[in-house]
Amino acid sequence: MELKLDTEKFDEYQKLFIAEITKTVMVKLVEAGLKGPALEDATASIVFNIASIIDDTTGIESDDLEVRPYLTFRQNDNELVHCGENSYTYDRMMPVMKKLFHPET
């Protein structure tokens, strides 16, 4: 696999990635019976925590083993796209939340 630096493509993929995670979490919470402000708050909380793990802003350590995620996207069979630094899915989460819960604004 070749690691390719492409910040524009990475950001495009990252937006789609966090949007899919956000929608999936929301759907599962709806299926569990949440609605209204409780649905929005729970979705935001869960997705924020997931984004923090993906973005390597939440420390992951167990038995002296530290895990440091680095997000890439497979562009084809032999190419991984990255942005040259940690991902920033949290920044891309808020517009998705707004679109899902406050489309009128």
N, C-alpha and C positions, 0 to 999 in steps of 0.2 A: 504494500500500500504506500502511496505517495501522500505526504502531508502538504496540502496546498494552502497558502495564506491568501484569503480572499474575504476581506472584511464586509464588503457589500453583500456577497452571496451568503456569508455566515449570518449576517443580521436578518436577511430575508428568511433563512431557514429557522433562525432562532425565534422570530416572531410567530411563524407557523407552529413551531414546537410548543411554545408556552401557551398559545391560543388553544391548541388541542388538549393540553393538560388541563387548562382552566375549564374548558367546556366539559371534559370528561368528569372532573371533580364535581362540577355543578350538577350534571345529570345524575350522578350517583347520589348526591345529597337530596335532590328532588325525589328520586326513587325511595329514599329513606324517610321522606315525609317533610323535609324542611321547605319553607317558603318565606317570602318576604324578606325583611331585614336579617332574620336569622340565617337564611340561605346565603345572602350576600356576604355577611360577616364570616360564616364558616368557610365559604368558598375562598374568600380572600386570605383567611388565616392559613388554610391548608396549602393553597398554591404558593403563598409567600414562603412557607417553610420548605416546600419542595424546591422552589427557586433558589433559596439560600443554600441548600445542599448542593444543587447543580452548579451554582456559581462559586462554590468553595468559600462561602462566607460563614458557614457553620462548620465548626471543627468536628471532624470525625476521627475518633481515636478509640482503640480498644486493645488492651494487652500490649501496650507500647508500640502498636502499629497505627501509624497515621495514614489516613486515606485522603488524597487531594485530587478530586475530580477535575478533568479538563475536557470540556465539551467539544466534540467535533461532529461533523455530519458527513455521512457517506454520500458522495456526489455521483459516483458510478462504482463499478466493481473494484477499482484500484486507486481511488482518490478520496481522501478525507479533507474536508474544508474546515479551517480553523480561523480564529481572528488574531492570533498572536498573543493573547492574554486570556484571563479568565472570562467566562461568559458573563452576560449581564441580563439574564432572563427576567430578573425582577423588574428592571426598567421597562421591559416590553409587556409585562403583566398588566399594568394599570390601564392602558388603553383597551385591552381586552375586557377587563372588568367593567369599564365604563360602557363599552359597546353592549355587553350582555345585560347589565343591570340598569343602565341609564341611557338608552339609545336616543332619547329625545334631546340630550344636551350636546 
